[in-house]
Amino acid sequence: MAFTKSTLELPLRDEALTDDEHGAGLYPDETLIELDTGELVAVSVTSKRQANTGGLMVCAWSRAVNPDGSTLLDSGGEEIENEHHTTFTPHDVLEYGVDYLNRQVLLLMIGEPLDAPVDENGISTGPLKVSSDVVANASIKNDLSVAQQATESEAIGANVLFP
């Protein structure tokens, strides 16, 4: 694993702040992890039964955070965060269990390999059947990398025409 549960103790986010206000701390349902790069990421996951289908909707969030728990911003002032929703069949729930399914979506969010191998087309063979494009788009590690590269590119500007 290229991540660990962080031992950093952060307070809960001020409940008076709205979701679009920047503030320190973690949301009550978040867990703080540290990537192998040293970056801090707050993750959360919820799952609920889908009415009329018997399936399970899993929603996961990840956000890069500063040591005080505030959301890390890119050079344009945008929060570096991600969200992914997926639905599992009743068969998936019975075969794998809710905890396993939640774990797969969280692994996807932090850019870690899923527990199931991928086939020759790059699609996971487990219950979370996602393409390599979805894997790349959902990964907070990729978000952090793109934010860094975009910042470096801004410094170069139009000089990229003259390598």
C-alpha angles and dihedrals in degrees: 000000000000094000140057135195105265119241091206109120111222128180121240116267116265106267090215090069118092119228092258094052118093114238142148127259139047129287111248093253097047129106119203117227133178119222121220086256090062093250118137121230129183113211135185137174135192129186131190138171114263112234116242095009107062087225128126126244113208120193121185133182134194129184131180109236140195119235089269092055096253115137115265113242128213122230090274092056094254120138115250101230140124141202133197131185125191137167126223126200123245086251090057091051093050094044101042107018130231096274092055092048092048089050092053092054092047091050088052091051095053095044097251125141114266118244092249123071122246126243128234089279093054094253119137113250092210128083093283099071105189132154124234088256092058090046090053094046096048097047117107087200089063091046090054092047094049091047090053094046092047090053091051091047092051089060091055097044117165090350086091084085089068109049 
